[in-house]
Amino acid sequence: MTSDEREVLQDILVEYIENPRKMGTCITDIESLFREVHQRWNQETGHQVPQKKPKVLNKQAQAIIDDVCERYEIEYDALIGKRRSKYLITAREQICFAMHQAGFNFSEIGRAINRHPSTVIHTLKKDTEE
């Protein structure tokens, strides 16, 4: 971690200490900072983290997932993981909407993002209620 990155981290922590209500924003900022540091480390060391690929997905579903992962700069492992960071939730929602419009059923969408079909239904309902 460079000295500039340490200063950014320190500023984020000071902001949180001064106003604990900004915890969500601060956590998101810290995650973004650490993601950048991790990506730089991977590039510098040439380290490649193997990605888990879904067991059974057709080419159309895989293309949707790859597009969203690239757009949000996330790994497939993070997408199907248990973390509930805002950027991951948003990416999963985008995949749900795109796959639903492409004609996939709730079970297929859920299997693609490692979520229960009822979670997919809730996500799609949430969009229509807003």
N, CA, C and O atoms as a GROMACS GRO file, in nm:
protein
  520
    1MET      N    1   0.086  -0.117   0.000
    1MET     CA    2   0.000   0.000   0.000
    1MET      C    3   0.091   0.123   0.000
    1MET      O    4   0.183   0.134   0.081
    2THR      N    5   0.063   0.215  -0.092
    2THR     CA    6   0.145   0.335  -0.102
    2THR      C    7   0.105   0.434   0.008
    2THR      O    8   0.002   0.419   0.073
    3SER      N    9   0.189   0.536   0.025
    3SER     CA   10   0.159   0.637   0.128
    3SER      C   11   0.032   0.715   0.093
    3SER      O   12  -0.043   0.753   0.182
    4ASP      N   13   0.008   0.739  -0.036
    4ASP     CA   14  -0.116   0.807  -0.076
    4ASP      C   15  -0.238   0.724  -0.039
    4ASP      O   16  -0.339   0.777   0.008
    5GLU      N   17  -0.229   0.594  -0.061
    5GLU     CA   18  -0.341   0.505  -0.028
    5GLU      C   19  -0.362   0.499   0.123
    5GLU      O   20  -0.476   0.491   0.170
    6ARG      N   21  -0.253   0.502   0.198
    6ARG     CA   22  -0.265   0.505   0.345
    6ARG      C   23  -0.336   0.632   0.391
    6ARG      O   24  -0.418   0.629   0.482
    7GLU      N   25  -0.303   0.745   0.327
    7GLU     CA   26  -0.368   0.872   0.362
    7GLU      C   27  -0.517   0.868   0.330
    7GLU      O   28  -0.599   0.916   0.408
    8VAL      N   29  -0.552   0.810   0.215
    8VAL     CA   30  -0.694   0.797   0.178
    8VAL      C   31  -0.766   0.711   0.281
    8VAL      O   32  -0.876   0.746   0.325
    9LEU      N   33  -0.705   0.600   0.320
    9LEU     CA   34  -0.764   0.513   0.421
    9LEU      C   35  -0.781   0.587   0.553
    9LEU      O   36  -0.885   0.576   0.618
   10GLN      N   37  -0.680   0.661   0.592
   10GLN     CA   38  -0.688   0.737   0.717
   10GLN      C   39  -0.800   0.841   0.709
   10GLN      O   40  -0.872   0.859   0.807
   11ASP      N   41  -0.815   0.909   0.596
   11ASP     CA   42  -0.922   1.007   0.580
   11ASP      C   43  -1.060   0.942   0.592
   11ASP      O   44  -1.151   0.997   0.653
   12ILE      N   45  -1.073   0.824   0.533
   12ILE     CA   46  -1.201   0.752   0.541
   12ILE      C   47  -1.233   0.717   0.686
   12ILE      O   48  -1.346   0.734   0.730
   13LEU      N   49  -1.133   0.668   0.759
   13LEU     CA   50  -1.154   0.629   0.899
   13LEU      C   51  -1.186   0.751   0.986
   13LEU      O   52  -1.270   0.743   1.075
   14VAL      N   53  -1.119   0.861   0.962
   14VAL     CA   54  -1.148   0.984   1.037
   14VAL      C   55  -1.290   1.030   1.010
   14VAL      O   56  -1.361   1.073   1.101
   15GLU      N   57  -1.332   1.021   0.882
   15GLU     CA   58  -1.469   1.059   0.846
   15GLU      C   59  -1.570   0.973   0.922
   15GLU      O   60  -1.671   1.024   0.971
   16TYR      N   61  -1.542   0.843   0.933
   16TYR     CA   62  -1.632   0.755   1.006
   16TYR      C   63  -1.634   0.789   1.156
   16TYR      O   64  -1.741   0.790   1.217
   17ILE      N   65  -1.518   0.816   1.214
   17ILE     CA   66  -1.512   0.847   1.356
   17ILE      C   67  -1.589   0.976   1.385
   17ILE      O   68  -1.657   0.987   1.487
   18GLU      N   69  -1.578   1.073   1.294
   18GLU     CA   70  -1.648   1.200   1.313
   18GLU      C   71  -1.798   1.187   1.293
   18GLU      O   72  -1.876   1.258   1.356
   19ASN      N   73  -1.839   1.096   1.205
   19ASN     CA   74  -1.981   1.079   1.178
   19ASN      C   75  -2.011   0.931   1.154
   19ASN      O   76  -2.008   0.884   1.040
   20PRO      N   77  -2.041   0.856   1.262
   20PRO     CA   78  -2.066   0.711   1.248
   20PRO      C   79  -2.184   0.676   1.156
   20PRO      O   80  -2.195   0.562   1.112
   21ARG      N   81  -2.270   0.772   1.128
   21ARG     CA   82  -2.383   0.743   1.038
   21ARG      C   83  -2.337   0.719   0.895
   21ARG      O   84  -2.413   0.667   0.813
   22LYS      N   85  -2.214   0.756   0.865
   22LYS     CA   86  -2.160   0.735   0.731
   22LYS      C   87  -2.091   0.600   0.719
   22LYS      O   88  -2.011   0.581   0.627
   23MET      N   89  -2.119   0.509   0.808
   23MET     CA   90  -2.052   0.380   0.809
   23MET      C   91  -2.064   0.308   0.674
   23MET      O   92  -1.965   0.256   0.623
   24GLY      N   93  -2.183   0.304   0.616
   24GLY     CA   94  -2.202   0.234   0.489
   24GLY      C   95  -2.117   0.291   0.379
   24GLY      O   96  -2.054   0.217   0.304
   25THR      N   97  -2.114   0.422   0.368
   25THR     CA   98  -2.031   0.488   0.268
   25THR      C   99  -1.884   0.461   0.292
   25THR      O  100  -1.808   0.434   0.198
   26CYS      N  101  -1.843   0.468   0.417
   26CYS     CA  102  -1.702   0.444   0.451
   26CYS      C  103  -1.661   0.301   0.417
   26CYS      O  104  -1.552   0.279   0.364
   27ILE      N  105  -1.746   0.205   0.446
   27ILE     CA  106  -1.715   0.065   0.416
   27ILE      C  107  -1.701   0.046   0.265
   27ILE      O  108  -1.609  -0.022   0.219
   28THR      N  109  -1.791   0.107   0.188
   28THR     CA  110  -1.783   0.099   0.043
   28THR      C  111  -1.653   0.160  -0.008
   28THR      O  112  -1.588   0.104  -0.097
   29ASP      N  113  -1.615   0.274   0.048
   29ASP     CA  114  -1.491   0.340   0.007
   29ASP      C  115  -1.369   0.254   0.040
   29ASP      O  116  -1.275   0.244  -0.039
   30ILE      N  117  -1.370   0.193   0.157
   30ILE     CA  118  -1.259   0.107   0.198
   30ILE      C  119  -1.250  -0.016   0.106
   30ILE      O  120  -1.141  -0.055   0.064
   31GLU      N  121  -1.365  -0.076   0.075
   31GLU     CA  122  -1.365  -0.191  -0.016
   31GLU      C  123  -1.309  -0.153  -0.152
   31GLU      O  124  -1.231  -0.228  -0.211
   32SER      N  125  -1.348  -0.037  -0.202
   32SER     CA  126  -1.297   0.009  -0.332
   32SER      C  127  -1.146   0.028  -0.327
   32SER      O  128  -1.074  -0.013  -0.418
   33LEU      N  129  -1.099   0.090  -0.221
   33LEU     CA  130  -0.956   0.113  -0.205
   33LEU      C  131  -0.880  -0.020  -0.200
   33LEU      O  132  -0.779  -0.036  -0.268
   34PHE      N  133  -0.927  -0.113  -0.120
   34PHE     CA  134  -0.860  -0.242  -0.107
   34PHE      C  135  -0.866  -0.320  -0.238
   34PHE      O  136  -0.772  -0.392  -0.272
   35ARG      N  137  -0.976  -0.307  -0.312
   35ARG     CA  138  -0.987  -0.374  -0.442
   35ARG      C  139  -0.879  -0.320  -0.537
   35ARG      O  140  -0.815  -0.397  -0.609
   36GLU      N  141  -0.860  -0.187  -0.537
   36GLU     CA  142  -0.757  -0.127  -0.622
   36GLU      C  143  -0.617  -0.176  -0.582
   36GLU      O  144  -0.536  -0.210  -0.668
   37VAL      N  145  -0.590  -0.179  -0.451
   37VAL     CA  146  -0.460  -0.224  -0.403
   37VAL      C  147  -0.438  -0.370  -0.442
   37VAL      O  148  -0.329  -0.407  -0.486
   38HIS      N  149  -0.541  -0.452  -0.428
   38HIS     CA  150  -0.530  -0.594  -0.460
   38HIS      C  151  -0.506  -0.614  -0.610
   38HIS      O  152  -0.424  -0.696  -0.650
   39GLN      N  153  -0.578  -0.538  -0.693
   39GLN     CA  154  -0.559  -0.550  -0.837
   39GLN      C  155  -0.417  -0.509  -0.876
   39GLN      O  156  -0.354  -0.575  -0.959
   40ARG      N  157  -0.366  -0.401  -0.817
   40ARG     CA  158  -0.230  -0.357  -0.847
   40ARG      C  159  -0.130  -0.464  -0.804
   40ARG      O  160  -0.034  -0.493  -0.876
   41TRP      N  161  -0.152  -0.522  -0.686
   41TRP     CA  162  -0.063  -0.627  -0.638
   41TRP      C  163  -0.063  -0.746  -0.734
   41TRP      O  164   0.042  -0.801  -0.765
   42ASN      N  165  -0.184  -0.784  -0.780
   42ASN     CA  166  -0.193  -0.896  -0.876
   42ASN      C  167  -0.116  -0.865  -1.004
   42ASN      O  168  -0.047  -0.952  -1.057
   43GLN      N  169  -0.127  -0.741  -1.052
   43GLN     CA  170  -0.056  -0.704  -1.175
   43GLN      C  171   0.095  -0.703  -1.153
   43GLN      O  172   0.170  -0.750  -1.238
   44GLU      N  173   0.138  -0.650  -1.039
   44GLU     CA  174   0.281  -0.641  -1.011
   44GLU      C  175   0.345  -0.778  -0.993
   44GLU      O  176   0.458  -0.802  -1.037
   45THR      N  177   0.273  -0.868  -0.930
   45THR     CA  178   0.329  -1.000  -0.902
   45THR      C  179   0.296  -1.102  -1.010
   45THR      O  180   0.354  -1.211  -1.014
   46GLY      N  181   0.203  -1.067  -1.099
   46GLY     CA  182   0.161  -1.162  -1.201
   46GLY      C  183   0.074  -1.273  -1.144
   46GLY      O  184   0.055  -1.376  -1.209
   47HIS      N  185   0.022  -1.252  -1.024
   47HIS     CA  186  -0.060  -1.352  -0.956
   47HIS      C  187  -0.198  -1.358  -1.022
   47HIS      O  188  -0.262  -1.255  -1.041
   48GLN      N  189  -0.241  -1.475  -1.055
   48GLN     CA  190  -0.373  -1.495  -1.113
   48GLN      C  191  -0.457  -1.580  -1.018
   48GLN      O  192  -0.420  -1.691  -0.982
   49VAL      N  193  -0.569  -1.525  -0.977
   49VAL     CA  194  -0.660  -1.598  -0.889
   49VAL      C  195  -0.755  -1.678  -0.977
   49VAL      O  196  -0.826  -1.621  -1.060
   50PRO      N  197  -0.757  -1.810  -0.961
   50PRO     CA  198  -0.848  -1.889  -1.043
   50PRO      C  199  -0.993  -1.858  -1.009
   50PRO      O  200  -1.029  -1.845  -0.892
   51GLN      N  201  -1.074  -1.846  -1.112
   51GLN     CA  202  -1.215  -1.816  -1.091
   51GLN      C  203  -1.296  -1.944  -1.100
   51GLN      O  204  -1.268  -2.032  -1.182
   52LYS      N  205  -1.398  -1.952  -1.016
   52LYS     CA  206  -1.491  -2.062  -1.026
   52LYS      C  207  -1.588  -2.030  -1.140
   52LYS      O  208  -1.637  -1.918  -1.150
   53LYS      N  209  -1.613  -2.125  -1.222
   53LYS     CA  210  -1.709  -2.108  -1.330
   53LYS      C  211  -1.835  -2.185  -1.295
   53LYS      O  212  -1.828  -2.290  -1.232
   54PRO      N  213  -1.949  -2.134  -1.336
   54PRO     CA  214  -2.073  -2.205  -1.306
   54PRO      C  215  -2.074  -2.343  -1.371
   54PRO      O  216  -2.017  -2.364  -1.478
   55LYS      N  217  -2.140  -2.434  -1.304
   55LYS     CA  218  -2.139  -2.572  -1.352
   55LYS      C  219  -2.213  -2.587  -1.485
   55LYS      O  220  -2.159  -2.643  -1.580
   56VAL      N  221  -2.336  -2.535  -1.491
   56VAL     CA  222  -2.416  -2.553  -1.612
   56VAL      C  223  -2.479  -2.420  -1.649
   56VAL      O  224  -2.581  -2.380  -1.593
   57LEU      N  225  -2.418  -2.351  -1.744
   57LEU     CA  226  -2.475  -2.228  -1.797
   57LEU      C  227  -2.461  -2.231  -1.948
   57LEU      O  228  -2.359  -2.275  -2.002
   58ASN      N  229  -2.563  -2.183  -2.014
   58ASN     CA  230  -2.550  -2.176  -2.159
   58ASN      C  231  -2.472  -2.051  -2.198
   58ASN      O  232  -2.441  -1.968  -2.112
   59LYS      N  233  -2.440  -2.038  -2.324
   59LYS     CA  234  -2.354  -1.928  -2.370
   59LYS      C  235  -2.417  -1.792  -2.346
   59LYS      O  236  -2.347  -1.696  -2.314
   60GLN      N  237  -2.548  -1.783  -2.360
   60GLN     CA  238  -2.615  -1.655  -2.341
   60GLN      C  239  -2.606  -1.610  -2.195
   60GLN      O  240  -2.577  -1.494  -2.168
   61ALA      N  241  -2.630  -1.701  -2.102
   61ALA     CA  242  -2.620  -1.669  -1.960
   61ALA      C  243  -2.477  -1.632  -1.923
   61ALA      O  244  -2.453  -1.537  -1.849
   62GLN      N  245  -2.381  -1.707  -1.976
   62GLN     CA  246  -2.241  -1.679  -1.947
   62GLN      C  247  -2.201  -1.543  -2.001
   62GLN      O  248  -2.124  -1.471  -1.937
   63ALA      N  249  -2.252  -1.505  -2.117
   63ALA     CA  250  -2.221  -1.375  -2.176
   63ALA      C  251  -2.276  -1.262  -2.089
   63ALA      O  252  -2.210  -1.160  -2.070
   64ILE      N  253  -2.397  -1.280  -2.037
   64ILE     CA  254  -2.458  -1.179  -1.949
   64ILE      C  255  -2.374  -1.163  -1.823
   64ILE      O  256  -2.343  -1.051  -1.782
   65ILE      N  257  -2.338  -1.274  -1.761
   65ILE     CA  258  -2.259  -1.269  -1.638
   65ILE      C  259  -2.121  -1.208  -1.662
   65ILE      O  260  -2.076  -1.125  -1.583
   66ASP      N  261  -2.056  -1.248  -1.770
   66ASP     CA  262  -1.923  -1.193  -1.801
   66ASP      C  263  -1.931  -1.042  -1.824
   66ASP      O  264  -1.843  -0.968  -1.781
   67ASP      N  265  -2.036  -0.998  -1.893
   67ASP     CA  266  -2.053  -0.855  -1.920
   67ASP      C  267  -2.069  -0.776  -1.791
   67ASP      O  268  -2.005  -0.673  -1.772
   68VAL      N  269  -2.155  -0.824  -1.702
   68VAL     CA  270  -2.178  -0.754  -1.575
   68VAL      C  271  -2.053  -0.757  -1.487
   68VAL      O  272  -2.018  -0.656  -1.426
   69CYS      N  273  -1.987  -0.871  -1.481
   69CYS     CA  274  -1.863  -0.880  -1.401
   69CYS      C  275  -1.758  -0.783  -1.454
   69CYS      O  276  -1.687  -0.719  -1.375
   70GLU      N  277  -1.748  -0.771  -1.584
   70GLU     CA  278  -1.650  -0.678  -1.643
   70GLU      C  279  -1.690  -0.533  -1.614
   70GLU      O  280  -1.605  -0.450  -1.581
   71ARG      N  281  -1.819  -0.503  -1.629
   71ARG     CA  282  -1.867  -0.366  -1.607
   71ARG      C  283  -1.845  -0.322  -1.463
   71ARG      O  284  -1.807  -0.207  -1.439
   72TYR      N  285  -1.868  -0.411  -1.367
   72TYR     CA  286  -1.852  -0.377  -1.226
   72TYR      C  287  -1.714  -0.411  -1.172
   72TYR      O  288  -1.686  -0.389  -1.054
   73GLU      N  289  -1.628  -0.464  -1.258
   73GLU     CA  290  -1.491  -0.500  -1.221
   73GLU      C  291  -1.488  -0.593  -1.099
   73GLU      O  292  -1.418  -0.569  -1.001
   74ILE      N  293  -1.566  -0.701  -1.110
   74ILE     CA  294  -1.569  -0.798  -1.002
   74ILE      C  295  -1.539  -0.937  -1.057
   74ILE      O  296  -1.557  -0.963  -1.176
   75GLU      N  297  -1.495  -1.023  -0.970
   75GLU     CA  298  -1.468  -1.162  -1.005
   75GLU      C  299  -1.596  -1.243  -0.989
   75GLU      O  300  -1.684  -1.208  -0.910
   76TYR      N  301  -1.605  -1.351  -1.064
   76TYR     CA  302  -1.723  -1.437  -1.054
   76TYR      C  303  -1.738  -1.493  -0.912
   76TYR      O  304  -1.849  -1.508  -0.862
   77ASP      N  305  -1.625  -1.524  -0.848
   77ASP     CA  306  -1.628  -1.576  -0.711
   77ASP      C  307  -1.697  -1.478  -0.616
   77ASP      O  308  -1.775  -1.518  -0.530
   78ALA      N  309  -1.668  -1.350  -0.632
   78ALA     CA  310  -1.731  -1.247  -0.548
   78ALA      C  311  -1.880  -1.239  -0.577
   78ALA      O  312  -1.961  -1.221  -0.486
   79LEU      N  313  -1.916  -1.251  -0.704
   79LEU     CA  314  -2.056  -1.243  -0.744
   79LEU      C  315  -2.140  -1.352  -0.680
   79LEU      O  316  -2.252  -1.326  -0.634
   80ILE      N  317  -2.088  -1.474  -0.677
   80ILE     CA  318  -2.166  -1.585  -0.623
   80ILE      C  319  -2.142  -1.605  -0.474
   80ILE      O  320  -2.201  -1.694  -0.413
   81GLY      N  321  -2.057  -1.522  -0.416
   81GLY     CA  322  -2.026  -1.536  -0.274
   81GLY      C  323  -2.137  -1.484  -0.184
   81GLY      O  324  -2.245  -1.447  -0.231
   82LYS      N  325  -2.109  -1.480  -0.055
   82LYS     CA  326  -2.210  -1.443   0.044
   82LYS      C  327  -2.210  -1.294   0.079
   82LYS      O  328  -2.302  -1.246   0.145
   83ARG      N  329  -2.106  -1.222   0.036
   83ARG     CA  330  -2.096  -1.081   0.073
   83ARG      C  331  -2.212  -1.001   0.015
   83ARG      O  332  -2.262  -1.031  -0.093
   84ARG      N  333  -2.254  -0.898   0.090
   84ARG     CA  334  -2.370  -0.819   0.049
   84ARG      C  335  -2.333  -0.672   0.030
   84ARG      O  336  -2.411  -0.584   0.066
   85SER      N  337  -2.217  -0.646  -0.024
   85SER     CA  338  -2.177  -0.509  -0.051
   85SER      C  339  -2.267  -0.451  -0.159
   85SER      O  340  -2.320  -0.523  -0.244
   86LYS      N  341  -2.284  -0.321  -0.155
   86LYS     CA  342  -2.376  -0.255  -0.247
   86LYS      C  343  -2.343  -0.285  -0.393
   86LYS      O  344  -2.432  -0.313  -0.473
   87TYR      N  345  -2.214  -0.278  -0.428
   87TYR     CA  346  -2.177  -0.300  -0.568
   87TYR      C  347  -2.204  -0.444  -0.610
   87TYR      O  348  -2.235  -0.470  -0.727
   88LEU      N  349  -2.193  -0.540  -0.517
   88LEU     CA  350  -2.223  -0.679  -0.551
   88LEU      C  351  -2.373  -0.700  -0.567
   88LEU      O  352  -2.418  -0.770  -0.658
   89ILE      N  353  -2.450  -0.639  -0.479
   89ILE     CA  354  -2.596  -0.649  -0.488
   89ILE      C  355  -2.644  -0.591  -0.620
   89ILE      O  356  -2.728  -0.649  -0.688
   90THR      N  357  -2.589  -0.475  -0.656
   90THR     CA  358  -2.628  -0.410  -0.780
   90THR      C  359  -2.592  -0.497  -0.900
   90THR      O  360  -2.671  -0.509  -0.994
   91ALA      N  361  -2.475  -0.558  -0.898
   91ALA     CA  362  -2.434  -0.646  -1.008
   91ALA      C  363  -2.528  -0.767  -1.018
   91ALA      O  364  -2.568  -0.805  -1.128
   92ARG      N  365  -2.562  -0.826  -0.904
   92ARG     CA  366  -2.654  -0.941  -0.906
   92ARG      C  367  -2.791  -0.900  -0.960
   92ARG      O  368  -2.854  -0.974  -1.036
   93GLU      N  369  -2.837  -0.781  -0.920
   93GLU     CA  370  -2.965  -0.732  -0.970
   93GLU      C  371  -2.962  -0.716  -1.122
   93GLU      O  372  -3.056  -0.754  -1.191
   94GLN      N  373  -2.853  -0.660  -1.174
   94GLN     CA  374  -2.840  -0.641  -1.319
   94GLN      C  375  -2.845  -0.775  -1.391
   94GLN      O  376  -2.906  -0.787  -1.497
   95ILE      N  377  -2.781  -0.876  -1.334
   95ILE     CA  378  -2.784  -1.008  -1.395
   95ILE      C  379  -2.926  -1.065  -1.391
   95ILE      O  380  -2.972  -1.122  -1.490
   96CYS      N  381  -2.994  -1.048  -1.280
   96CYS     CA  382  -3.133  -1.096  -1.270
   96CYS      C  383  -3.220  -1.033  -1.378
   96CYS      O  384  -3.294  -1.103  -1.447
   97PHE      N  385  -3.212  -0.901  -1.391
   97PHE     CA  386  -3.296  -0.832  -1.489
   97PHE      C  387  -3.263  -0.875  -1.632
   97PHE      O  388  -3.352  -0.903  -1.711
   98ALA      N  389  -3.134  -0.882  -1.663
   98ALA     CA  390  -3.092  -0.918  -1.798
   98ALA      C  391  -3.131  -1.062  -1.833
   98ALA      O  392  -3.180  -1.090  -1.943
   99MET      N  393  -3.110  -1.152  -1.739
   99MET     CA  394  -3.144  -1.292  -1.766
   99MET      C  395  -3.295  -1.312  -1.774
   99MET      O  396  -3.343  -1.392  -1.855
  100HIS      N  397  -3.370  -1.240  -1.692
  100HIS     CA  398  -3.516  -1.250  -1.697
  100HIS      C  399  -3.568  -1.200  -1.832
  100HIS      O  400  -3.655  -1.263  -1.892
  101GLN      N  401  -3.512  -1.088  -1.879
  101GLN     CA  402  -3.554  -1.037  -2.010
  101GLN      C  403  -3.514  -1.131  -2.122
  101GLN      O  404  -3.580  -1.136  -2.226
  102ALA      N  405  -3.406  -1.205  -2.102
  102ALA     CA  406  -3.361  -1.300  -2.203
  102ALA      C  407  -3.443  -1.430  -2.202
  102ALA      O  408  -3.425  -1.516  -2.288
  103GLY      N  409  -3.533  -1.443  -2.104
  103GLY     CA  410  -3.622  -1.558  -2.102
  103GLY      C  411  -3.583  -1.670  -2.008
  103GLY      O  412  -3.641  -1.779  -2.016
  104PHE      N  413  -3.488  -1.648  -1.921
  104PHE     CA  414  -3.450  -1.750  -1.824
  104PHE      C  415  -3.553  -1.756  -1.711
  104PHE      O  416  -3.611  -1.654  -1.675
  105ASN      N  417  -3.574  -1.875  -1.656
  105ASN     CA  418  -3.667  -1.886  -1.544
  105ASN      C  419  -3.594  -1.856  -1.413
  105ASN      O  420  -3.471  -1.844  -1.411
  106PHE      N  421  -3.669  -1.845  -1.305
  106PHE     CA  422  -3.613  -1.804  -1.176
  106PHE      C  423  -3.508  -1.903  -1.125
  106PHE      O  424  -3.407  -1.863  -1.066
  107SER      N  425  -3.530  -2.031  -1.148
  107SER     CA  426  -3.434  -2.133  -1.103
  107SER      C  427  -3.302  -2.120  -1.176
  107SER      O  428  -3.195  -2.131  -1.116
  108GLU      N  429  -3.308  -2.098  -1.307
  108GLU     CA  430  -3.186  -2.084  -1.385
  108GLU      C  431  -3.107  -1.959  -1.343
  108GLU      O  432  -2.985  -1.962  -1.332
  109ILE      N  433  -3.178  -1.851  -1.320
  109ILE     CA  434  -3.113  -1.727  -1.276
  109ILE      C  435  -3.049  -1.748  -1.139
  109ILE      O  436  -2.934  -1.710  -1.117
  110GLY      N  437  -3.124  -1.810  -1.048
  110GLY     CA  438  -3.072  -1.836  -0.914
  110GLY      C  439  -2.950  -1.924  -0.916
  110GLY      O  440  -2.854  -1.899  -0.842
  111ARG      N  441  -2.951  -2.027  -0.999
  111ARG     CA  442  -2.837  -2.116  -1.010
  111ARG      C  443  -2.714  -2.041  -1.063
  111ARG      O  444  -2.602  -2.068  -1.020
  112ALA      N  445  -2.736  -1.948  -1.155
  112ALA     CA  446  -2.625  -1.874  -1.215
  112ALA      C  447  -2.555  -1.783  -1.115
  112ALA      O  448  -2.434  -1.762  -1.123
  113ILE      N  449  -2.632  -1.728  -1.019
  113ILE     CA  450  -2.571  -1.635  -0.922
  113ILE      C  451  -2.567  -1.693  -0.782
  113ILE      O  452  -2.542  -1.621  -0.685
  114ASN      N  453  -2.591  -1.823  -0.770
  114ASN     CA  454  -2.582  -1.893  -0.643
  114ASN      C  455  -2.680  -1.837  -0.540
  114ASN      O  456  -2.645  -1.815  -0.424
  115ARG      N  457  -2.803  -1.814  -0.584
  115ARG     CA  458  -2.907  -1.763  -0.496
  115ARG      C  459  -3.033  -1.848  -0.513
  115ARG      O  460  -3.052  -1.912  -0.616
  116HIS      N  461  -3.116  -1.848  -0.411
  116HIS     CA  462  -3.242  -1.922  -0.415
  116HIS      C  463  -3.336  -1.851  -0.514
  116HIS      O  464  -3.333  -1.728  -0.524
  117PRO      N  465  -3.417  -1.926  -0.586
  117PRO     CA  466  -3.510  -1.864  -0.681
  117PRO      C  467  -3.602  -1.759  -0.617
  117PRO      O  468  -3.641  -1.662  -0.683
  118SER      N  469  -3.638  -1.777  -0.489
  118SER     CA  470  -3.723  -1.677  -0.424
  118SER      C  471  -3.651  -1.543  -0.410
  118SER      O  472  -3.715  -1.438  -0.411
  119THR      N  473  -3.520  -1.546  -0.397
  119THR     CA  474  -3.441  -1.422  -0.393
  119THR      C  475  -3.448  -1.352  -0.528
  119THR      O  476  -3.458  -1.230  -0.534
  120VAL      N  477  -3.443  -1.429  -0.634
  120VAL     CA  478  -3.453  -1.372  -0.769
  120VAL      C  479  -3.591  -1.309  -0.787
  120VAL      O  480  -3.602  -1.198  -0.840
  121ILE      N  481  -3.696  -1.378  -0.744
  121ILE     CA  482  -3.832  -1.325  -0.755
  121ILE      C  483  -3.843  -1.194  -0.679
  121ILE      O  484  -3.899  -1.097  -0.730
  122HIS      N  485  -3.791  -1.191  -0.558
  122HIS     CA  486  -3.794  -1.069  -0.476
  122HIS      C  487  -3.720  -0.955  -0.544
  122HIS      O  488  -3.766  -0.841  -0.543
  123THR      N  489  -3.606  -0.984  -0.604
  123THR     CA  490  -3.527  -0.882  -0.673
  123THR      C  491  -3.605  -0.825  -0.790
  123THR      O  492  -3.608  -0.703  -0.809
  124LEU      N  493  -3.668  -0.910  -0.867
  124LEU     CA  494  -3.744  -0.864  -0.983
  124LEU      C  495  -3.870  -0.788  -0.940
  124LEU      O  496  -3.908  -0.692  -1.006
  125LYS      N  497  -3.934  -0.829  -0.832
  125LYS     CA  498  -4.051  -0.758  -0.780
  125LYS      C  499  -4.012  -0.619  -0.730
  125LYS      O  500  -4.083  -0.521  -0.752
  126LYS      N  501  -3.897  -0.613  -0.664
  126LYS     CA  502  -3.850  -0.488  -0.607
  126LYS      C  503  -3.838  -0.380  -0.713
  126LYS      O  504  -3.868  -0.264  -0.688
  127ASP      N  505  -3.794  -0.420  -0.832
  127ASP     CA  506  -3.777  -0.324  -0.941
  127ASP      C  507  -3.912  -0.273  -0.991
  127ASP      O  508  -3.924  -0.156  -1.025
  128THR      N  509  -4.012  -0.359  -0.996
  128THR     CA  510  -4.143  -0.316  -1.046
  128THR      C  511  -4.216  -0.229  -0.946
  128THR      O  512  -4.301  -0.149  -0.985
  129GLU      N  513  -4.185  -0.242  -0.816
  129GLU     CA  514  -4.251  -0.161  -0.713
  129GLU      C  515  -4.198  -0.019  -0.708
  129GLU      O  516  -4.268   0.072  -0.662
  130GLU      N  517  -4.075   0.002  -0.754
  130GLU     CA  518  -4.013   0.134  -0.743
  130GLU      C  519  -4.062   0.230  -0.846
  130GLU      O  520  -4.019   0.345  -0.849
   0.00000   0.00000   0.00000
